[in-house]
Amino acid sequence: MNGTVALWPCFFLLLALLISILASYTMFNFIGNLKRTNGTFRQFWLAGGAFVFGVGLWAKHLVTLLGFNEPLNFTWSMLVALVFIIFFSLMAFIMLTFQGILKYRLFFGSSILAFGVAVMNFFSVLGPQIERLTINPIYLILSLLLLFIGTYLSFLLSESVVWGRKFLASALLGLSVVVVQFIGNKALHIEYTDDIYITSDKLNQDINLLAIIIGIGAVLILMSTLVTWFIDKRLNQMDERYKLLVENSLDMIAILKGDHWGFVNAAGLRMFEAEMGSELIGKSIYTFLPAKDHNAFRERLHNLIFVGSGIPIEQEWFTLKGKVLHTEIVETMTTLDNEPAVQVIIRDISERKKNEELLINSEKLYVAGQLAAGIAHEIRNPLTSLKGFLQLIASGRRANSSYYEIMNSELDRIENIVSELLMLSKPQVYELTYQDMRAIMRDTVTLLETQAILHNIAIEAEYGTDPLWIYGVENQVKQVFINVIKNAIEAMIDGGSIGIKLSRESDGVYVRVRDEGPGIGEDQLAKIGQPFYTTKEKGTGLGLMVSYKIVDNHQGKIMVKSELGKGTLFEIVLPFRYPDASVKKSS
């Protein structure tokens, strides 16, 4: 019988050790998931780990007291101790997440958790009325020192790369808290008052309550263990799918630690012409970037944490063999080894850039061919007339005075074509001045009013009351107005009115010219401004093209709206520019 009784303390101590190890293992599972989910369910992992660990150590504490044949006092101090261990566990786990931010996070985290365990061990015995308390400082200091060392080493082991590190860390932490309670029990000798002193002989009075407490604690720990096991299994499956996706991706997927490559998938190794990962891993990314892009890339990575992932941007790289890579890159924040990092997805667009360049060259050749054909066609007609009249004159026939007028007209036509083509060449050096758009339009209307009257057309203009300042070349802007209004006059073969309205809207000066002509179809609208496209019998197709060029050089734009049978609206927008004080004074 005595032998059986002697086995009970060992049983209780082994049970306490098992509960402690299981609680520690579940806790490490919880906080270990923080680094796998990039902060998702962060509060759940932290709170769950703290709660399971706290309840487990609390249940372990009660079972260990039975093993030591110590009194069980179910007072307010027990609940306070439970709250304390959960709170300090949570603070310790939060401290562990400051990887890359706090240098001595393991030291501080271990200190906080060790303090919480010590509070639970020693505070819980202070609830009942104490008649006499004796403290052995050597045992007390030794227990606290062993507790801190065991906690620190278990955290250190959990973040190592040792096989089975999670189980080893759990065993070390579980053993530490049991040993510390054993030594701490020797550090304090307490004599309680007789009326509330409860020995193991009186345990039958509270055995049901104790069984319920331990049972609830064990169920909570087991349920948490099963939940974390299930979640861990699901996360492993997700990790495996993600790994296959990354490794089989045709795009380069890499992770940057600071300004160095931390991870590069197989596609990235092929893209940068590397045979092994060691040729890239650990190397500075700026080794592979053009020097002109270093500052911009560094600033983009610095701002990433504030602005988040953006749209793909083009970026040039150099391969290990010096080949130039044209790529599109997308960056986003992530973690690597529980440290902040940047994930980049890089797509090789060198072939696409090459095709785009070929397409652009092809378009240039097409436009050049169209331009050459148009020039040949437009100049050949007047040249043919000139050649015919010269042959008539050379044949000795009497020269008609009308011959010279026609020849002079054809030469003027050639000169106009050449002048308009020169306008489309490289921008010439012009003297830019501040001009009031109303004055330019008044001059234009005065110039074309006679022609409009001859076509039975009335020009109705609204100039407004405030100056409409622009900064540009007066003659060029006037040429745009002349081209647009002349087209309107020539389009209105049955007469009518042309409405002109000038206004300032926001930072732009708007000129709207509306006619009552036949209108322009959608297919023709799309071709307006193209070289040599015209609907007039003797038009060159260069007038509107030159107008578009002039407005574009002035940082403006032209918009055309038309409806068949109702007329056409031209909107010319130029930026409003306040003149200098000296210009205002002179004007």
C-alpha positions, 0 to 999 in steps of 0.5 A: 500500500505504501509503495502505491502511495509513493508512486503517486508523486511520480505520476503527478510529476510525469503528468505535469511534465506531459501537460507542460510539454504539450502546452509548449508544443501547441504554443510553438505551433501557434506562433510558428504560423505567424511567419507563414501567413504574412500577418493573416490571422495574426491576433488569432495566432498570438492570443491562441498561443498565449491562452493555451500556454497559460492554461497548460502551465496553470494546470501543470502548476496544480498537478505539480502541487499534488506531486509535492504533497502541497496544499491546494488553495482555490482562492482569488490568487489562482485566477489572478495567476492564470490571468498573469501568465496569459498576459505575459505570454502574449507580451512575450510572443508579440516581442518575438515577432519584432524580427529585424526591428528589435535587436535583442527580441529573444532576450526580452521575450524570454525575460517577459515569459520567465517573469510571467511563469515566476509570477504564476508559481510564486504569486498563487501561494500568496492568496491564503493567510500566511502565518510564517514565510521563509525564503531561501535566496539561493534556491530562489535565484537559481530557479529564476536563472534556470527558468530564464536560461531554459526559456531563452534556449527553447526560443533559440532552438525553435528558430534554428534549422535543427531537425525536430526543433519544435519538439525539442524546444517544447521538451526543453521549455516544458522541463524547465518550468517543471524543474523551476517549480520543483526548485522554487518549492524549496525556495519558499517555506510557508506555514498557513493558518490552521483554519484554512490549511488544506493537506492532501488528507483533505484533498477528497473535499476538492478532488472533484473541482481539481479534476474538472479544472485539469480536465478542462485544461487538458481538453483545451490543450488537446483541442488546440493541438488538433486545430493547429495540427489541422491548420499546419497540415492545410498550410503545408499543402498550400505551401506545396502548391505555392512552391510548385507554382513558383518553381514552374512559373515562366516568370522570374519570382524572387525575394529581396532581403534588403538589397540582395537576392534572398530567393530566386526561382528556376525561371529567374536563374535561366533569365539571368543566365545562372547555372546555380542559385549561389551565383545570384543568392546573396549578391547585390541587385544593383550589380545587375541594374544600370547605374542610372536606375540605382537611385530610382530603384532604391527610392521605389523599394523604400516607398513600397512599405507606404504605397504598397504594390503598384502597376508593372513598370519597365526595368532594364537588367544585366545578366551574368554574361552582360546581356541586356534584359528588358523586363516588366517588374512588380514589387510587393511586401512579404517576409522571408525567414520571419523578416520583412522582405520584398517579393518581385515578379519579373517578366522578360519582355525583350522579345516584345520590345524587339517586335515593338521596335520592328513594328515602329520601324515598319510604321515609320516606313509606311508613313514615309512611303505615304508621305513620299507618295503624297508629295509626289502626287501633289507636286507632280500636277503643278509640275506637269502644268508648268512643263506643258506651258514651257513646251508651248512657249518653246515651240514658238507659239505666241505666249498668252498672258494667261499662261504666265498667270497660271504658271505663277499660280502653280509655282505658288501652289508648290511653294505652299506645299513645301512651306507646310511640309517644313512646318512638320519638320524639326521644331524651329527656334521661335520667339515665344511671347505672351499673347491675348487669344482674343486679339489673335482671333479678332485679327483672324476674323477680320482677315476672313470676314470678306471671304465669308461674306462672299459665301453668304456666311456670317461670323458670330464671335464671342470674345468674353471680357477677360484677357485670355493669355497664352504663351506661344508664337502669334503667327502660328496660332493665327495659322491654326485659326485661319485653317479651321475657319477657312475649312468651315467657310468652304464646307458651307456651300449653302451659306449660314453662320459660323459661331466662335466662342472663346473662354477660360476653363480651369487652366485652359483657354478654349476656342470653339468654332462651330459651322452649319455644314454637312458634317463629317462621318465617323470614318472620316473623323478618324482620319482628320489630321493625317497627311494628305487626307482631304475631302476638298477637290483641290485640297492638299490635306496638309492644313489640318495636319499642320494645325495639329502639329502647331497646337501640339507644340504649344502643349495643347490639343484639338478635339472634333465633334460632328454630326451629319446634316448638322455641322461640325465643332472644332475645340482648340485648347491651349494652356492659360499662362499669366504674363510677366508683370512687365508684359502686363504693364506694356499691354 
